[in-house]
Amino acid sequence: MEKEVITIKDLQISLGVSYGTAAKKMREARAVSDRLHISGIIHKLDWQDYLEFCKKKEDSVKPTTATLSSAKGLEKSSIVYLR
């Protein structure tokens, strides 16, 4: 039978990170979705939602070749400084 909840210790083991890092990841995940509202655990569906959120965020941030090539053509005089 598969577990319905994930503990900080479970994250620590599966991610191979320290307890503090696992707790931080859980807080980040719970900021995206938190069905249980219980400290120290997260529902497996909340974790899946978090992973999907991260994947979508990664996909939307990837620069395109056109963006990179146009950035190379910037001259120092075309940079605008905001105060």
CYANA upper distance limits for C-alpha pairs under 8 A (distance plus 0.5 A):
  3 LYS  CA     44 LYS  CA      8.38
  4 GLU  CA     43 HIS  CA      6.47
  4 GLU  CA     44 LYS  CA      6.14
  5 VAL  CA     41 ILE  CA      6.85
  5 VAL  CA     42 ILE  CA      6.03
  5 VAL  CA     43 HIS  CA      4.86
  5 VAL  CA     44 LYS  CA      5.83
  6 ILE  CA     10 ASP  CA      6.43
  6 ILE  CA     11 LEU  CA      7.53
  6 ILE  CA     41 ILE  CA      6.01
  6 ILE  CA     42 ILE  CA      5.78
  6 ILE  CA     43 HIS  CA      6.63
  6 ILE  CA     44 LYS  CA      6.64
  7 THR  CA     11 LEU  CA      6.95
  7 THR  CA     40 GLY  CA      6.45
  7 THR  CA     41 ILE  CA      4.97
  7 THR  CA     42 ILE  CA      7.05
  8 ILE  CA     12 GLN  CA      6.59
  8 ILE  CA     19 TYR  CA      7.53
  8 ILE  CA     22 ALA  CA      6.30
  8 ILE  CA     23 ALA  CA      6.20
  8 ILE  CA     26 MET  CA      7.43
  8 ILE  CA     40 GLY  CA      6.50
  8 ILE  CA     41 ILE  CA      6.99
  9 LYS  CA     13 ILE  CA      6.74
  9 LYS  CA     19 TYR  CA      7.44
  9 LYS  CA     22 ALA  CA      8.03
 10 ASP  CA     14 SER  CA      6.59
 11 LEU  CA     15 LEU  CA      6.20
 11 LEU  CA     16 GLY  CA      8.34
 11 LEU  CA     22 ALA  CA      6.09
 11 LEU  CA     26 MET  CA      8.46
 12 GLN  CA     16 GLY  CA      6.09
 12 GLN  CA     17 VAL  CA      5.69
 12 GLN  CA     18 SER  CA      6.52
 12 GLN  CA     19 TYR  CA      6.22
 12 GLN  CA     21 THR  CA      8.16
 12 GLN  CA     22 ALA  CA      5.58
 13 ILE  CA     17 VAL  CA      7.54
 15 LEU  CA     22 ALA  CA      8.16
 17 VAL  CA     21 THR  CA      6.60
 17 VAL  CA     22 ALA  CA      6.83
 18 SER  CA     22 ALA  CA      6.72
 19 TYR  CA     23 ALA  CA      6.60
 20 GLY  CA     24 LYS  CA      6.70
 21 THR  CA     25 LYS  CA      6.75
 22 ALA  CA     26 MET  CA      6.72
 23 ALA  CA     27 ARG  CA      6.76
 23 ALA  CA     40 GLY  CA      8.27
 24 LYS  CA     28 GLU  CA      6.74
 25 LYS  CA     29 ALA  CA      6.64
 26 MET  CA     30 ARG  CA      6.53
 26 MET  CA     40 GLY  CA      8.47
 26 MET  CA     41 ILE  CA      8.39
 26 MET  CA     42 ILE  CA      7.76
 27 ARG  CA     31 ALA  CA      6.71
 28 GLU  CA     32 VAL  CA      7.36
 28 GLU  CA     50 TYR  CA      8.49
 29 ALA  CA     33 SER  CA      6.91
 29 ALA  CA     34 ASP  CA      8.31
 29 ALA  CA     46 ASP  CA      7.48
 29 ALA  CA     47 TRP  CA      6.67
 29 ALA  CA     49 ASP  CA      8.47
 29 ALA  CA     50 TYR  CA      5.60
 30 ARG  CA     34 ASP  CA      5.38
 30 ARG  CA     42 ILE  CA      7.64
 30 ARG  CA     46 ASP  CA      7.62
 30 ARG  CA     50 TYR  CA      8.40
 32 VAL  CA     46 ASP  CA      8.22
 32 VAL  CA     49 ASP  CA      7.87
 32 VAL  CA     50 TYR  CA      6.50
 32 VAL  CA     53 PHE  CA      8.22
 33 SER  CA     46 ASP  CA      5.73
 33 SER  CA     47 TRP  CA      8.39
 33 SER  CA     49 ASP  CA      7.30
 33 SER  CA     50 TYR  CA      7.52
 34 ASP  CA     42 ILE  CA      7.40
 34 ASP  CA     43 HIS  CA      7.93
 34 ASP  CA     46 ASP  CA      6.50
 35 ARG  CA     42 ILE  CA      8.25
 35 ARG  CA     43 HIS  CA      7.22
 35 ARG  CA     46 ASP  CA      7.39
 36 LEU  CA     42 ILE  CA      7.29
 36 LEU  CA     43 HIS  CA      7.18
 38 ILE  CA     42 ILE  CA      7.96
 42 ILE  CA     46 ASP  CA      6.96
 42 ILE  CA     47 TRP  CA      7.38
 43 HIS  CA     47 TRP  CA      7.06
 44 LYS  CA     48 GLN  CA      6.78
 45 LEU  CA     49 ASP  CA      6.60
 46 ASP  CA     50 TYR  CA      6.70
 47 TRP  CA     51 LEU  CA      6.79
 48 GLN  CA     52 GLU  CA      6.72
 49 ASP  CA     53 PHE  CA      6.60
 50 TYR  CA     54 CYS  CA      6.70
 51 LEU  CA     55 LYS  CA      6.68
 52 GLU  CA     56 LYS  CA      6.67
 53 PHE  CA     57 LYS  CA      6.59
 54 CYS  CA     58 GLU  CA      6.56
 55 LYS  CA     59 ASP  CA      6.69
 56 LYS  CA     60 SER  CA      6.73
 57 LYS  CA     61 VAL  CA      6.86
 58 GLU  CA     62 LYS  CA      6.98
 63 PRO  CA     67 THR  CA      6.74
 63 PRO  CA     68 LEU  CA      7.36
 64 THR  CA     68 LEU  CA      6.90
 65 THR  CA     69 SER  CA      6.58
 66 ALA  CA     70 SER  CA      6.52
 67 THR  CA     71 ALA  CA      6.62
 68 LEU  CA     72 LYS  CA      6.93
 69 SER  CA     73 GLY  CA      7.37
 70 SER  CA     74 LEU  CA      7.58
 74 LEU  CA     78 SER  CA      6.97
 74 LEU  CA     79 ILE  CA      8.10
 75 GLU  CA     79 ILE  CA      7.63
